[in-house]
Amino acid sequence: MTVARISLGLAIFFGAIPTAILLLSGGHSIGSLFILSWVIAPYALLALTARYGKFPAVTIGSLVLLVIAGLFGAFCYIDVRFHLFSRADQQDPLLFAALPIFQAFVIVLSLGLLAGVGAWLERRKEQQGGGSSASRLSAKP
């Protein structure tokens, strides 16, 4: 299996958790579709990055970010629904607005860092590959 297929499967899995929670809450309207698309957006971003990433650091890093963001999101959404570690509060639905913003912020910063590291590694690889053969030719007597 490729990284892109694994990422797509994980994005569908982690996106199904808030979808099921929203459907169980009984909110079936146009507004709930907007909230659902808002909640799934960070996972879709990471799945697309794993598919179309230019550098291996970005594609593998997006898979790792997807697992971290997905587990954190699943824990938060399940806790809000079933109150495993929290008490019931009237501000619980705000998590569906605030958590995707937090996830997207962390994801965009991390992907930017991964893209920079990937570009640096690619440039370093080209310099070592080109520079080492030239230095070998000049070093021979």
JOJOCOR-V955131 format. One record per residue. N is the residue number from 1. PHI is phi in radians with two decimals (999 if undefined). PSI is psi in degrees with one decimal (999 if undefined). BURIAL is I if it has 24 or more other ideal C-beta (glycine too) atoms within 12 Angstrom, else O. Layout:
BEGIN
n->N phi->PHI psi->PSI burial->BURIAL
n->N phi->PHI psi->PSI burial->BURIAL
END
This chain:
BEGIN
n->1 phi->999 psi->143.3 burial->O
n->2 phi->-1.56 psi->166.4 burial->O
n->3 phi->-1.10 psi->-36.8 burial->I
n->4 phi->-1.14 psi->-41.0 burial->I
n->5 phi->-1.22 psi->-39.8 burial->O
n->6 phi->-1.11 psi->-42.9 burial->I
n->7 phi->-1.12 psi->-39.8 burial->I
n->8 phi->-1.13 psi->-42.9 burial->I
n->9 phi->-1.11 psi->-42.3 burial->O
n->10 phi->-1.18 psi->-37.8 burial->I
n->11 phi->-1.12 psi->-39.6 burial->I
n->12 phi->-1.15 psi->-42.2 burial->O
n->13 phi->-1.11 psi->-49.7 burial->O
n->14 phi->-1.23 psi->-25.3 burial->I
n->15 phi->-1.34 psi->-24.7 burial->I
n->16 phi->-1.27 psi->-25.8 burial->O
n->17 phi->-1.15 psi->-54.4 burial->I
n->18 phi->-1.18 psi->-27.6 burial->I
n->19 phi->-1.08 psi->-46.7 burial->I
n->20 phi->-1.13 psi->-38.5 burial->O
n->21 phi->-1.17 psi->-40.9 burial->I
n->22 phi->-1.16 psi->-38.2 burial->I
n->23 phi->-1.20 psi->-34.9 burial->O
n->24 phi->-1.23 psi->-26.3 burial->O
n->25 phi->-1.31 psi->-13.0 burial->O
n->26 phi->1.57 psi->8.3 burial->O
n->27 phi->-1.56 psi->97.1 burial->O
n->28 phi->-2.02 psi->90.6 burial->O
n->29 phi->-2.65 psi->179.3 burial->O
n->30 phi->-1.14 psi->-36.3 burial->O
n->31 phi->-1.09 psi->-37.4 burial->O
n->32 phi->-1.21 psi->-29.9 burial->O
n->33 phi->-1.16 psi->-38.5 burial->O
n->34 phi->-1.13 psi->-44.6 burial->O
n->35 phi->-1.10 psi->-40.1 burial->I
n->36 phi->-1.11 psi->-43.2 burial->I
n->37 phi->-1.16 psi->-32.5 burial->O
n->38 phi->-1.18 psi->-39.0 burial->I
n->39 phi->-1.28 psi->-34.3 burial->I
n->40 phi->-1.44 psi->-18.2 burial->I
n->41 phi->-0.97 psi->-44.5 burial->I
n->42 phi->-1.08 psi->-36.5 burial->I
n->43 phi->-1.23 psi->-37.7 burial->I
n->44 phi->-1.15 psi->-38.7 burial->I
n->45 phi->-1.06 psi->-44.0 burial->I
n->46 phi->-1.22 psi->-35.8 burial->I
n->47 phi->-1.15 psi->-40.4 burial->I
n->48 phi->-1.17 psi->-37.3 burial->O
n->49 phi->-1.16 psi->-38.1 burial->I
n->50 phi->-1.15 psi->-31.8 burial->I
n->51 phi->-1.37 psi->-44.0 burial->O
n->52 phi->-1.93 psi->15.5 burial->O
n->53 phi->-1.15 psi->141.4 burial->I
n->54 phi->-1.43 psi->-35.9 burial->O
n->55 phi->-1.91 psi->148.9 burial->I
n->56 phi->-1.07 psi->-31.6 burial->O
n->57 phi->-1.09 psi->-34.3 burial->I
n->58 phi->-1.30 psi->-43.4 burial->I
n->59 phi->-1.20 psi->-44.8 burial->I
n->60 phi->-1.25 psi->-38.6 burial->I
n->61 phi->-1.12 psi->-35.1 burial->I
n->62 phi->-1.21 psi->-32.1 burial->I
n->63 phi->-1.14 psi->-43.7 burial->I
n->64 phi->-1.13 psi->-43.1 burial->I
n->65 phi->-1.09 psi->-37.4 burial->I
n->66 phi->-1.11 psi->-41.9 burial->I
n->67 phi->-1.14 psi->-44.7 burial->I
n->68 phi->-1.15 psi->-49.3 burial->O
n->69 phi->-1.15 psi->-37.4 burial->I
n->70 phi->-1.18 psi->-43.3 burial->I
n->71 phi->-1.16 psi->-41.3 burial->O
n->72 phi->-1.13 psi->-44.8 burial->I
n->73 phi->-1.12 psi->-43.1 burial->I
n->74 phi->-1.09 psi->-42.3 burial->I
n->75 phi->-1.07 psi->-45.5 burial->O
n->76 phi->-1.16 psi->-44.5 burial->I
n->77 phi->-1.17 psi->-40.6 burial->I
n->78 phi->-1.18 psi->-38.5 burial->O
n->79 phi->-1.14 psi->-38.2 burial->O
n->80 phi->-1.17 psi->-36.0 burial->I
n->81 phi->-1.34 psi->-45.5 burial->I
n->82 phi->-1.86 psi->-6.2 burial->O
n->83 phi->0.92 psi->59.0 burial->O
n->84 phi->-1.29 psi->-41.5 burial->O
n->85 phi->-2.14 psi->6.4 burial->O
n->86 phi->-2.34 psi->169.5 burial->O
n->87 phi->-1.77 psi->157.0 burial->O
n->88 phi->-1.15 psi->137.0 burial->O
n->89 phi->-2.53 psi->155.5 burial->O
n->90 phi->-1.33 psi->-15.4 burial->O
n->91 phi->-1.58 psi->6.9 burial->O
n->92 phi->-0.98 psi->-42.0 burial->O
n->93 phi->-1.12 psi->-17.2 burial->O
n->94 phi->-1.14 psi->-18.7 burial->O
n->95 phi->-1.07 psi->-33.7 burial->I
n->96 phi->-1.20 psi->-16.8 burial->I
n->97 phi->-1.71 psi->-37.2 burial->O
n->98 phi->-1.48 psi->-38.7 burial->O
n->99 phi->-1.12 psi->-42.3 burial->I
n->100 phi->-1.10 psi->-32.8 burial->I
n->101 phi->-1.13 psi->-46.5 burial->O
n->102 phi->-1.08 psi->-45.5 burial->O
n->103 phi->-1.08 psi->-44.8 burial->I
n->104 phi->-1.13 psi->-38.9 burial->I
n->105 phi->-1.08 psi->-48.8 burial->O
n->106 phi->-1.15 psi->-38.9 burial->O
n->107 phi->-1.15 psi->-45.2 burial->I
n->108 phi->-1.14 psi->-41.8 burial->O
n->109 phi->-1.12 psi->-42.9 burial->O
n->110 phi->-1.18 psi->-39.9 burial->I
n->111 phi->-1.18 psi->-34.9 burial->I
n->112 phi->-1.11 psi->-42.9 burial->O
n->113 phi->-1.12 psi->-42.5 burial->O
n->114 phi->-1.14 psi->-37.2 burial->I
n->115 phi->-1.14 psi->-40.2 burial->I
n->116 phi->-1.12 psi->-43.2 burial->O
n->117 phi->-1.14 psi->-41.2 burial->O
n->118 phi->-1.11 psi->-41.2 burial->I
n->119 phi->-1.15 psi->-40.3 burial->O
n->120 phi->-1.13 psi->-42.6 burial->O
n->121 phi->-1.13 psi->-38.2 burial->O
n->122 phi->-1.16 psi->-43.2 burial->O
n->123 phi->-1.14 psi->-40.2 burial->O
n->124 phi->-1.13 psi->-39.4 burial->O
n->125 phi->-1.11 psi->-42.3 burial->O
n->126 phi->-1.15 psi->-39.7 burial->O
n->127 phi->-1.19 psi->-40.5 burial->O
n->128 phi->-1.22 psi->-38.1 burial->O
n->129 phi->-1.19 psi->-44.2 burial->O
n->130 phi->-1.36 psi->-39.3 burial->O
n->131 phi->-1.29 psi->-32.2 burial->O
n->132 phi->-1.26 psi->-36.8 burial->O
n->133 phi->-1.26 psi->-35.6 burial->O
n->134 phi->-1.20 psi->-37.3 burial->O
n->135 phi->-1.26 psi->-30.2 burial->O
n->136 phi->-1.20 psi->-39.6 burial->O
n->137 phi->-1.18 psi->-38.6 burial->O
n->138 phi->-1.38 psi->-20.6 burial->O
n->139 phi->-1.43 psi->-19.6 burial->O
n->140 phi->-1.30 psi->137.4 burial->O
n->141 phi->-1.36 psi->999 burial->O
END
